[in-house]
Amino acid sequence: MNVSETMERDIEAVEAATPIREAAAIMIENGCRALPVCRDGRVEGIVTDRDLIVRVVVGAADPAGPVESVMSRDVVTCALGDRHEDVARELERRQIRRAPVVDGERRLLGIVVLPG
């Protein structure tokens, strides 16, 4: 089965300059634990609830600052044609649960989320 068959297509994302507080509100409103972070529509990172706890609550980052200042930059992405099983194996190996699905220009198409 390919990622195109298992990904979530209706997802929220934020631009890199979005204030941290606004990104957190979007996460709460949508009941999601992570948001892809884009610049000009291309994925540059991901911000997770853990990023917010570690970098804002504990690390004292300014909640009015840009989300790019607290996002994880080493984001694992995948493509529509990738096998879901291969992506899931890589995510498990890296101990992460989400991977944005991107096209050849890193434009966001969806997200793969492992259960759990």
DSSP file (Angstrom, degrees, kcal/mol; ACC not computed):
  #  RESIDUE AA STRUCTURE BP1 BP2  ACC     N-H-->O    O-->H-N    N-H-->O    O-->H-N    TCO  KAPPA ALPHA  PHI   PSI    X-CA   Y-CA   Z-CA
    1    1 A M              0   0    0      0, 0.0    83,-2.9     0, 0.0    84,-0.5   0.000 360.0 360.0 360.0 136.1    0.0    0.0    0.0
    2    2 A N  B >>  -A   83   0A   0     81,-0.3     3,-1.8    82,-0.1     4,-0.6  -0.517 360.0-112.1 -90.7 158.9    1.3    3.4   -0.9
    3    3 A V  H >> S+     0   0    0     79,-2.7     4,-2.3    76,-0.3     3,-1.3   0.840 114.2  68.9 -54.8 -36.5    1.4    6.6    1.2
    4    4 A S  H 34 S+     0   0    0     76,-1.9    -1,-0.3     1,-0.3    77,-0.1   0.749 101.6  47.3 -58.0 -23.3   -1.2    8.1   -1.1
    5    5 A E  H <4 S+     0   0    0     -3,-1.8    -1,-0.3    75,-0.2    -2,-0.2   0.623 121.1  33.5 -91.4 -15.9   -3.7    5.6    0.2
    6    6 A T  H << S+     0   0    0     -3,-1.3   107,-0.3    -4,-0.6    -2,-0.2   0.542  90.6 105.3-119.1 -10.5   -3.0    6.1    3.9
    7    7 A M  S  < S-     0   0    0     -4,-2.3     2,-0.5    -5,-0.1   105,-0.2  -0.303  70.4-116.9 -75.4 157.3   -2.1    9.7    4.4
    8    8 A E  B     -B  111   0B   0    103,-3.3   103,-1.9     1,-0.1     3,-0.1  -0.825  28.6-175.9 -88.4 128.3   -4.3   12.4    5.9
    9    9 A R        +     0   0    0     -2,-0.5     2,-1.4   101,-0.2    -1,-0.1   0.787  66.5  69.4 -97.6 -31.9   -5.1   15.0    3.3
   10   10 A D  S    S+     0   0    0    101,-0.1     2,-0.3   100,-0.0    -1,-0.2  -0.660  73.3 143.9 -92.5  84.6   -7.1   17.5    5.2
   11   11 A I        -     0   0    0     -2,-1.4     2,-0.3    -3,-0.1    24,-0.1  -0.841  46.8-123.4-124.9 158.6   -4.4   18.9    7.5
   12   12 A E        +     0   0    0     -2,-0.3     2,-0.3    14,-0.0    -2,-0.0  -0.725  28.9 176.6 -94.8 149.2   -3.4   22.2    9.0
   13   13 A A        -     0   0    0     -2,-0.3     2,-0.3    22,-0.2    24,-0.2  -0.948  14.6-144.9-143.0 162.4    0.0   23.8    8.4
   14   14 A V  E     -e   37   0C   0     22,-2.3    24,-3.1    -2,-0.3     2,-0.2  -0.925  19.9-112.6-128.4 155.8    1.5   27.1    9.5
   15   15 A E  E >   -e   38   0C   0     -2,-0.3     3,-2.0    22,-0.2    52,-0.3  -0.533  35.3-110.0 -80.9 155.3    4.0   29.4    7.8
   16   16 A A  T 3  S+     0   0    0     22,-2.4    52,-2.0     1,-0.3    53,-0.2   0.788 117.5  54.0 -57.4 -30.9    7.4   29.8    9.5
   17   17 A A  T 3  S+     0   0    0     49,-0.2    -1,-0.3    50,-0.2     3,-0.1   0.494  78.4 122.0 -85.2  -3.1    6.6   33.4   10.6
   18   18 A T  S <  S-     0   0    0     -3,-2.0    49,-2.9    48,-0.1    50,-0.2  -0.357  74.4-105.1 -59.3 134.1    3.4   32.3   12.4
   19   19 A P  B  >  -I   66   0D   0      0, 0.0     4,-2.1     0, 0.0     3,-0.4  -0.358  23.0-124.6 -61.0 141.2    3.5   33.3   16.1
   20   20 A I  H  > S+     0   0    0     45,-2.9     4,-2.5    42,-0.3     5,-0.2   0.897 111.1  55.5 -52.6 -45.9    4.1   30.3   18.4
   21   21 A R  H  > S+     0   0    0     42,-2.8     4,-2.0    44,-0.2    -1,-0.2   0.884 107.6  49.2 -58.0 -40.6    0.9   31.2   20.4
   22   22 A E  H  > S+     0   0    0     -3,-0.4     4,-2.2    41,-0.3    -1,-0.2   0.905 109.7  50.9 -66.9 -42.0   -1.1   31.1   17.2
   23   23 A A  H  X S+     0   0    0     -4,-2.1     4,-2.2     1,-0.2    -2,-0.2   0.914 109.9  50.5 -61.1 -42.8    0.3   27.7   16.2
   24   24 A A  H  X S+     0   0    0     -4,-2.5     4,-2.2     1,-0.2    -1,-0.2   0.900 109.2  51.3 -62.1 -41.0   -0.5   26.3   19.6
   25   25 A A  H  X S+     0   0    0     -4,-2.0     4,-2.9     1,-0.2    -1,-0.2   0.889 108.5  51.4 -63.9 -39.4   -4.1   27.6   19.3
   26   26 A I  H  X S+     0   0    0     -4,-2.2     4,-2.2     2,-0.2     6,-0.2   0.906 109.0  51.4 -63.3 -41.7   -4.4   25.9   15.9
   27   27 A M  H  X>S+     0   0    0     -4,-2.2     5,-1.9     2,-0.2     4,-0.8   0.922 113.3  44.4 -61.5 -44.3   -3.2   22.6   17.4
   28   28 A I  H ><5S+     0   0    0     -4,-2.2     3,-0.8     1,-0.2    -2,-0.2   0.944 113.0  50.8 -64.8 -48.2   -5.7   22.8   20.2
   29   29 A E  H 3<5S+     0   0    0     -4,-2.9    -1,-0.2     1,-0.2    -2,-0.2   0.851 118.8  37.3 -58.9 -37.1   -8.6   23.8   17.9
   30   30 A N  H 3<5S-     0   0    0     -4,-2.2    -1,-0.2    -5,-0.2    -2,-0.2   0.440 104.6-124.6 -98.4  -1.3   -7.9   20.9   15.5
   31   31 A G  T <<5 +     0   0    0     -4,-0.8     2,-0.3    -3,-0.8    -3,-0.2   0.855  63.4 138.5  62.6  34.4   -7.0   18.3   18.1
   32   32 A C      < -     0   0    0     -5,-1.9    -1,-0.2    -6,-0.2    -2,-0.1  -0.797  51.0-150.8-112.9 157.1   -3.6   17.7   16.5
   33   33 A R  S    S+     0   0    0     -2,-0.3    16,-2.2     1,-0.2     2,-0.3   0.418  79.1  30.6-104.3  -0.8   -0.2   17.1   18.1
   34   34 A A  E     - F   0  48C   0     14,-0.2    14,-0.2    15,-0.1    -1,-0.2  -0.992  57.0-160.6-157.2 149.6    1.9   18.5   15.3
   35   35 A L  E     - F   0  47C   0     12,-2.5    12,-2.6    -2,-0.3   -22,-0.2  -0.998  25.4-123.7-131.7 128.9    1.8   21.0   12.5
   36   36 A P  E     - F   0  46C   0      0, 0.0   -22,-2.3     0, 0.0     2,-0.5  -0.464  26.5-141.1 -62.9 143.9    4.0   21.1    9.4
   37   37 A V  E     -eF  14  45C   0      8,-2.7     7,-3.2   -24,-0.2     8,-1.6  -0.951  24.5-175.4-113.0 125.4    5.8   24.4    9.1
   38   38 A C  E     -eF  15  43C   0    -24,-3.1   -22,-2.4    -2,-0.5     2,-0.4  -0.800  23.7-157.9-121.0 158.5    6.2   25.9    5.6
   39   39 A R  E >  S- F   0  42C   0      3,-2.2     3,-1.8    -2,-0.3   -24,-0.0  -0.978  90.5 -11.4-132.5 122.1    7.8   28.8    3.9
   40   40 A D  T 3  S-     0   0    0     -2,-0.4     3,-0.1     1,-0.3    -1,-0.1   0.862 131.5 -55.5  53.7  37.8    6.3   29.7    0.6
   41   41 A G  T 3  S+     0   0    0      1,-0.2    67,-1.2    66,-0.1     2,-0.4   0.404 113.4 116.8  81.6  -2.6    4.3   26.4    0.7
   42   42 A R  E <  S-FG  39 107C   0     -3,-1.8    -3,-2.2    65,-0.2     2,-0.3  -0.842  71.6-111.8-104.2 135.9    7.4   24.3    1.1
   43   43 A V  E     +F   38   0C   0     63,-2.9    -5,-0.3    -2,-0.4     3,-0.1  -0.456  42.1 162.4 -68.0 125.5    7.9   22.2    4.2
   44   44 A E  E     -     0   0C   0     -7,-3.2     2,-0.3     1,-0.3    31,-0.2   0.548  63.7 -34.2-114.2 -19.3   10.8   23.4    6.3
   45   45 A G  E     -F   37   0C   0     -8,-1.6    -8,-2.7    29,-0.1     2,-0.3  -0.946  55.0-107.9-175.8-168.1   10.1   21.7    9.6
   46   46 A I  E     -FH  36  72C   0     26,-1.9    26,-3.2    -2,-0.3     2,-0.5  -0.989  15.4-149.0-146.9 142.3    7.4   20.5   12.0
   47   47 A V  E     -F   35   0C   0    -12,-2.6   -12,-2.5    -2,-0.3     2,-0.2  -0.968  21.0-173.3-115.5 129.0    6.3   21.8   15.4
   48   48 A T  E  >  -F   34   0C   0     -2,-0.5     4,-1.9   -14,-0.2   -14,-0.2  -0.691  41.2-107.2-114.9 167.2    5.0   19.3   17.9
   49   49 A D  H  > S+     0   0    0    -16,-2.2     4,-2.0    -2,-0.2     5,-0.1   0.864 123.2  55.3 -60.7 -33.8    3.4   19.6   21.3
   50   50 A R  H  > S+     0   0    0    -17,-0.3     4,-3.0     2,-0.2     5,-0.3   0.903 103.3  54.2 -65.5 -41.5    6.7   18.3   22.6
   51   51 A D  H  > S+     0   0    0      1,-0.2     4,-2.8     2,-0.2     5,-0.5   0.916 108.9  49.6 -56.5 -43.1    8.6   21.2   20.9
   52   52 A L  H  X>S+     0   0    0     -4,-1.9     5,-1.9     2,-0.2     4,-1.7   0.905 113.3  45.2 -65.3 -41.5    6.2   23.6   22.6
   53   53 A I  I  <>S+     0   0    0     -4,-2.0     5,-2.7     3,-0.2     6,-0.4   0.955 119.7  39.7 -66.4 -49.3    6.8   22.1   26.0
   54   54 A V  I  <>S+     0   0    0     -4,-3.0     5,-1.0     3,-0.2    -2,-0.2   0.903 127.7  30.1 -69.0 -42.4   10.5   21.8   25.8
   55   55 A R  I  <5S+     0   0    0     -4,-2.8     6,-1.8    -5,-0.3    -3,-0.2   0.740 131.9  26.3 -96.1 -23.7   11.3   25.1   24.0
   56   56 A V  I  X5S+     0   0    0     -4,-1.7     4,-0.9    -5,-0.5    -3,-0.2   0.852 127.8  33.9-103.2 -56.2    8.5   27.4   25.2
   57   57 A V  I  4<S+     0   0    0     -5,-1.9    -3,-0.2     2,-0.2    -4,-0.2   0.967 137.6  19.9 -67.6 -52.8    7.4   26.2   28.6
   58   58 A V  I  4<S+     0   0    0     -5,-2.7    -3,-0.2    -6,-0.2    -4,-0.2   0.895 130.7  44.8 -84.1 -43.2   10.7   24.9   29.9
   59   59 A G  T  4<S-     0   0    0     -5,-1.0    -3,-0.2    -6,-0.4    -2,-0.2   0.555 100.3-131.2 -81.9  -7.6   13.1   26.8   27.6
   60   60 A A     <  +     0   0    0     -4,-0.9    -4,-0.2     1,-0.2    -3,-0.1   0.791  39.9 171.2  64.5  31.9   11.2   30.1   28.0
   61   61 A A        -     0   0    0     -6,-1.8    -1,-0.2    -9,-0.1     9,-0.0  -0.427  46.0 -96.5 -66.3 150.8   11.0   30.9   24.3
   62   62 A D    >   -     0   0    0      1,-0.2     3,-2.3    -2,-0.1   -42,-0.3  -0.588  25.2-148.3 -73.2 117.3    8.8   33.9   23.6
   63   63 A P  T 3  S+     0   0    0      0, 0.0   -42,-2.8     0, 0.0   -41,-0.3   0.688  99.5  57.6 -61.1 -17.5    5.2   32.7   22.7
   64   64 A A  T 3  S+     0   0    0    -44,-0.2     3,-0.1   -45,-0.2    -2,-0.1   0.561  90.4  98.1 -86.7  -8.9    4.9   35.8   20.5
   65   65 A G  S <  S-     0   0    0     -3,-2.3   -45,-2.9     1,-0.1   -44,-0.2  -0.180  89.5 -76.9 -73.3 170.9    8.0   34.8   18.5
   66   66 A P  B >   -I   19   0D   0      0, 0.0     3,-2.0     0, 0.0     4,-0.3  -0.402  32.5-126.3 -72.5 144.7    7.9   32.9   15.2
   67   67 A V  G >> S+     0   0    0    -49,-2.9     3,-1.8   -52,-0.3     4,-1.2   0.775 105.9  72.0 -61.0 -26.6    7.2   29.2   15.2
   68   68 A E  G 34 S+     0   0    0    -52,-2.0    -1,-0.3     1,-0.3   -51,-0.1   0.745  87.4  65.1 -61.7 -20.9   10.4   28.6   13.2
   69   69 A S  G <4 S+     0   0    0     -3,-2.0    -1,-0.3   -53,-0.2    -2,-0.2   0.645 115.1  27.1 -76.9 -13.4   12.3   29.4   16.3
   70   70 A V  T <4 S+     0   0    0     -3,-1.8    -2,-0.2    -4,-0.3    -1,-0.2   0.424  95.7 111.9-125.2  -2.6   10.9   26.3   18.1
   71   71 A M  S  < S-     0   0    0     -4,-1.2     2,-0.5   -24,-0.1   -24,-0.2  -0.269  72.9-109.6 -72.5 159.1   10.2   23.9   15.3
   72   72 A S  B     -H   46   0C   0    -26,-3.2   -26,-1.9     1,-0.1     3,-0.1  -0.803  29.1-169.2 -84.6 125.4   12.1   20.7   14.6
   73   73 A R  S    S+     0   0    0     -2,-0.5     2,-2.1   -28,-0.2    -1,-0.1   0.744  71.5  76.4 -90.6 -25.6   14.1   21.2   11.5
   74   74 A D  S    S+     0   0    0    -28,-0.1     2,-0.4     2,-0.0    -1,-0.2  -0.453  70.9 170.5 -85.3  66.4   15.2   17.6   10.9
   75   75 A V        -     0   0    0     -2,-2.1     2,-0.5   -31,-0.2    24,-0.1  -0.644  31.0-137.4 -87.2 132.3   11.8   16.7    9.5
   76   76 A V        -     0   0    0     -2,-0.4     2,-0.3    22,-0.3    -2,-0.0  -0.767  29.3-177.4 -84.8 125.2   11.3   13.3    7.9
   77   77 A T        -     0   0    0     -2,-0.5     2,-0.3    22,-0.2    24,-0.2  -0.761   8.8-165.3-117.6 167.4    9.2   13.6    4.8
   78   78 A C  B     -c  101   0B   0     22,-2.0    24,-2.9    -2,-0.3     2,-0.3  -0.906  15.8-119.9-143.7 173.1    7.9   11.0    2.3
   79   79 A A    >   -     0   0    0     -2,-0.3     3,-1.7    22,-0.2   -76,-0.3  -0.766  29.9-106.2-117.1 161.3    6.3   11.0   -1.2
   80   80 A L  T 3  S+     0   0    0     22,-0.4   -76,-1.9    -2,-0.3   -77,-0.3   0.850 118.2  49.3 -53.2 -39.6    3.0    9.8   -2.5
   81   81 A G  T 3  S+     0   0    0    -78,-0.2    -1,-0.3   -79,-0.1     3,-0.1   0.509  84.0 113.4 -84.0  -4.4    4.5    6.8   -4.1
   82   82 A D  S <  S-     0   0    0     -3,-1.7   -79,-2.7     1,-0.1     2,-0.3  -0.367  77.5-106.0 -66.4 146.5    6.5    5.6   -1.1
   83   83 A R  B  >  -A    2   0A   0    -81,-0.2     4,-2.1     1,-0.1     3,-0.4  -0.584  20.5-137.4 -73.7 131.4    5.3    2.3    0.4
   84   84 A H  H  > S+     0   0    0    -83,-2.9     4,-2.9    -2,-0.3     5,-0.2   0.884 103.3  55.7 -56.8 -40.6    3.5    2.9    3.7
   85   85 A E  H  > S+     0   0    0    -84,-0.5     4,-2.1     1,-0.2    -1,-0.2   0.877 107.4  48.8 -62.2 -38.7    5.3    0.0    5.4
   86   86 A D  H  > S+     0   0    0     -3,-0.4     4,-2.1     2,-0.2    -1,-0.2   0.909 113.0  47.0 -67.7 -42.3    8.7    1.5    4.5
   87   87 A V  H  X S+     0   0    0     -4,-2.1     4,-2.6     2,-0.2    -2,-0.2   0.931 111.9  50.6 -64.4 -45.6    7.7    4.9    5.8
   88   88 A A  H  X S+     0   0    0     -4,-2.9     4,-2.5     1,-0.2    -2,-0.2   0.899 109.6  51.1 -60.0 -41.6    6.3    3.4    9.0
   89   89 A R  H  X S+     0   0    0     -4,-2.1     4,-2.3    -5,-0.2    -1,-0.2   0.911 111.3  47.4 -62.4 -43.1    9.5    1.4    9.6
   90   90 A E  H  X S+     0   0    0     -4,-2.1     4,-2.0     2,-0.2    -2,-0.2   0.904 111.9  49.8 -66.8 -41.4   11.6    4.6    9.2
   91   91 A L  H  X>S+     0   0    0     -4,-2.6     5,-2.5     2,-0.2     4,-0.6   0.927 111.9  48.1 -63.0 -44.1    9.4    6.6   11.5
   92   92 A E  H ><5S+     0   0    0     -4,-2.5     3,-0.9     1,-0.2    -2,-0.2   0.909 109.3  53.8 -61.9 -41.6    9.6    3.8   14.1
   93   93 A R  H 3<5S+     0   0    0     -4,-2.3    -1,-0.2     1,-0.3    -2,-0.2   0.886 114.3  41.1 -59.9 -39.1   13.4    3.6   13.8
   94   94 A R  H 3<5S-     0   0    0     -4,-2.0    -1,-0.3    -5,-0.1    -2,-0.2   0.463 112.4-122.0 -88.2  -1.9   13.7    7.3   14.4
   95   95 A Q  T <<5 +     0   0    0     -3,-0.9     2,-0.3    -4,-0.6    -3,-0.2   0.906  70.0 123.9  59.3  46.5   11.0    7.2   17.2
   96   96 A I      < -     0   0    0     -5,-2.5    -1,-0.2    -6,-0.1    -2,-0.1  -0.896  50.6-154.5-128.5 162.5    8.7    9.7   15.6
   97   97 A R        +     0   0    0     -2,-0.3    17,-3.0    -3,-0.1     2,-0.4   0.491  68.3  57.7-116.6  -6.3    5.0    9.3   14.6
   98   98 A R  E     + D   0 113B   0     15,-0.2   -22,-0.3    -7,-0.1    15,-0.2  -0.971  46.0 178.3-135.4 143.5    4.5   11.8   11.8
   99   99 A A  E     - D   0 112B   0     13,-2.2    13,-2.6    -2,-0.4   -22,-0.2  -0.938  27.4-130.3-141.9 119.2    5.9   12.5    8.4
  100  100 A P  E     - D   0 111B   0      0, 0.0   -22,-2.0     0, 0.0     2,-0.5  -0.408  21.9-132.0 -62.2 142.7    4.7   15.2    6.0
  101  101 A V  E     +cD  78 110B   0      9,-2.6     8,-3.4   -24,-0.2     9,-1.3  -0.881  34.8 178.4 -98.0 125.9    4.0   14.0    2.5
  102  102 A V  E     - D   0 108B   0    -24,-2.9   -22,-0.4    -2,-0.5     6,-0.2  -0.851  25.4-126.6-128.7 160.6    5.6   16.3   -0.1
  103  103 A D    >   -     0   0    0      4,-1.6     3,-2.0    -2,-0.3     6,-0.1  -0.243  54.0 -76.5 -90.0-171.6    6.0   16.5   -3.8
  104  104 A G  T 3  S+     0   0    0      1,-0.3    -1,-0.0     2,-0.1   -25,-0.0   0.665 134.6  49.2 -63.3 -17.6    9.3   16.9   -5.6
  105  105 A E  T 3  S-     0   0    0      2,-0.1    -1,-0.3     0, 0.0     3,-0.1   0.180 120.5-106.7-105.7  15.5    9.5   20.6   -4.6
  106  106 A R    <   +     0   0    0     -3,-2.0   -63,-2.9     1,-0.2     2,-0.3   0.708  66.0 156.1  65.5  24.3    8.7   19.9   -0.9
  107  107 A R  B     -G   42   0C   0    -65,-0.2    -4,-1.6     1,-0.1    -1,-0.2  -0.662  49.8-105.9 -79.7 136.6    5.2   21.3   -1.2
  108  108 A L  E     + D   0 102B   0    -67,-1.2    -6,-0.2    -2,-0.3     3,-0.1  -0.423  46.6 161.8 -69.4 128.0    2.9   19.8    1.4
  109  109 A L  E     -     0   0B   0     -8,-3.4     2,-0.3     1,-0.4    -7,-0.2   0.616  62.6 -55.0-114.8 -26.2    0.3   17.3    0.2
  110  110 A G  E     - D   0 101B   0     -9,-1.3    -9,-2.6  -100,-0.1    -1,-0.4  -0.950  54.1 -95.8 174.4-161.1   -0.7   15.6    3.4
  111  111 A I  E     -BD   8 100B   0   -103,-1.9  -103,-3.3   -11,-0.3     2,-0.5  -0.995  12.7-141.0-150.5 144.8    0.7   13.7    6.4
  112  112 A V  E     - D   0  99B   0    -13,-2.6   -13,-2.2    -2,-0.3     2,-0.5  -0.926  22.1-171.6-103.7 129.9    1.3   10.2    7.5
  113  113 A V  E     - D   0  98B   0     -2,-0.5   -15,-0.2  -107,-0.3   -16,-0.1  -0.985  15.9-139.8-125.5 123.2    0.6    9.5   11.2
  114  114 A L        -     0   0    0    -17,-3.0   -17,-0.0    -2,-0.5    -2,-0.0  -0.564  30.2-110.3 -76.3 143.6    1.4    6.2   12.9
  115  115 A P              0   0    0      0, 0.0    -1,-0.1     0, 0.0     0, 0.0  -0.279 360.0 360.0 -67.5 158.7   -1.2    5.0   15.4
  116  116 A G              0   0    0      0, 0.0    -2,-0.0     0, 0.0   -19,-0.0   0.403 360.0 360.0 126.9 360.0   -0.5    5.0   19.0
